[in-house]
Amino acid sequence: MNVMFKHQSLNREFELSMEAQTTRNVTGKLQTVNWQIMKEQWPHLKDIPFPSTGGKKKIY
């Protein structure tokens, strides 16, 4: 479905109208990744404090 929306600057001096297409599921069947486990496979990622996915299996 097509939707119309506007972007406006905080001071309201600039406004841009746009049209975009929507979809019910933008991620398809994409599954979450537990980066706490995966980062052990790549040394350059070992010190990054990735957030927890909270046990979710699917990305919404």
C-alpha positions as CSV (number, residue, x, y, z in Angstrom):
1,M,0.0,0.0,0.0
2,N,1.2,3.5,-0.7
3,V,1.3,6.1,2.0
4,M,1.9,9.9,2.0
5,F,3.7,11.6,4.9
6,K,5.5,14.9,5.6
7,H,8.9,15.6,7.3
8,Q,9.1,19.0,8.9
9,S,12.0,20.8,10.6
10,L,11.6,21.6,14.3
11,N,11.3,25.3,13.6
12,R,8.8,24.5,10.8
13,E,10.8,26.4,8.2
14,F,11.3,23.3,6.1
15,E,8.7,20.7,5.0
16,L,9.1,17.8,2.6
17,S,6.2,15.6,1.4
18,M,7.0,12.0,0.6
19,E,5.3,8.9,-0.7
20,A,6.4,5.4,0.3
21,Q,5.3,1.8,0.0
22,T,4.4,-0.2,3.1
23,T,4.6,-3.9,3.8
24,R,3.2,-6.1,6.5
25,N,6.6,-7.8,7.3
26,V,9.8,-6.0,6.3
27,T,12.1,-8.7,7.9
28,G,10.6,-11.8,6.2
29,K,11.7,-14.9,8.2
30,L,14.8,-13.2,9.6
31,Q,15.9,-14.6,12.9
32,T,17.6,-12.8,15.8
33,V,21.3,-13.4,16.4
34,N,22.8,-13.9,19.8
35,W,25.8,-11.6,19.5
36,Q,27.0,-12.5,23.0
37,I,27.9,-16.0,21.5
38,M,28.7,-15.0,18.0
39,K,31.2,-12.3,19.0
40,E,33.5,-15.0,20.4
41,Q,34.2,-16.1,16.8
42,W,35.5,-12.7,15.8
43,P,38.3,-11.1,17.9
44,H,37.5,-7.6,16.7
45,L,34.0,-7.8,18.3
46,K,35.0,-9.3,21.7
47,D,34.9,-6.0,23.6
48,I,31.6,-4.7,22.2
49,P,28.7,-4.7,24.7
50,F,26.0,-6.0,22.4
51,P,22.5,-5.7,23.9
52,S,20.5,-8.8,24.8
53,T,17.7,-9.9,22.5
54,G,15.6,-10.9,25.5
55,G,15.0,-14.4,24.1
56,K,13.1,-13.3,21.1
57,K,13.6,-15.6,18.1
58,K,12.0,-13.5,15.4
59,I,12.7,-9.9,14.3
60,Y,9.6,-7.7,14.1
